[in-house]
Amino acid sequence: MPPADAYADPGTGLTPSAGSGAEDTPDLPGTHELLASPAEDIPGAPSTPSTTGALGVSGAPVTGNAEGVSELLDRPAAWQPATTPAGVFQLVPVRLERDLAVISRWMNDPAVAAFWELAGAESVTADHLRSQLDGDGRSLPCLGVLSGIPMSYWEIYRADLDPLARHYPARSHDTGIHLLIGEINNRGRGVGAMLLRAASDLVLDNRPLCTRVVAEPDFRNTPSVSAFLSAGFRFSAEVELPDKRAALMIRDRAHRAQL
């Protein structure tokens, strides 16, 4: 079961700050490190998929997550950036050697750790990331880069192929998202809701067979649930999962323009 969604206040502000100072974010990779990389690392550039040998729902081999490629998710590494009121937003597939330190630091923030439960040594976060990166492509960890600043962590996953599907009436190609906002100065200002809308729009724009985006934040995480509601998701049901009681949130393709 994927972890609970992280703390994300809905708030009212639109423009996140880049940080409270250089001393607060010494290990954040900059835009030049994330996007001015070898061609295969640049979102939108051609990549060579690798086959993990795992079997998909049809019994045929499926493509895994090497270099951020996932055929099961329609290749998120190739998705174009989205324009938001706070700047250009892009999902950049995680590279363990580049991103582990900052993601682990975020996981050790008490507000994040309370719901993700991945605090501790870097190896704890590394194991969590590797389980996706070495998997069959049904879940992809990404950094969220806003106006050139990596400031959030995402997991885009096939909810219909996830254990979550046992707990709600899943539809084929349902796509799930998890989010954590990395820096405290980006919380409580409307940034979470804005990014959730942008990310779910990216899913719907790039996955034509997906009719809805789903999420399952911890029911106790009121700021996160509120952020999803502000982002155009609707509350569908209260779901009892093995590790938590969740609020099932759904954003439907059919109503995305109205909500």
Secondary structure, DSSP 8 states (H G I E B T S, - for coil): -----------S-----S-S-GGG-TT---HHHHHSS-GGGSTTS-----EEEEE-TTSSEEE--GGG--GGGT-GGG---EEETTEEEEEEE--HHHHHHHHHHHHTSHHHHHHH---SSHHHHHHHHHHHHTS-SSEEEEEEEETTEEEEEEEEEEGGGSGGGGGTT--TT-EEEEEEE-SGGGSSSSHHHHHHHHHHHHHHHH-TT--EEEE--BTT-HHHHHHHHHTT-EEEEEEEETTEEEEEEEEEGGGTTT-
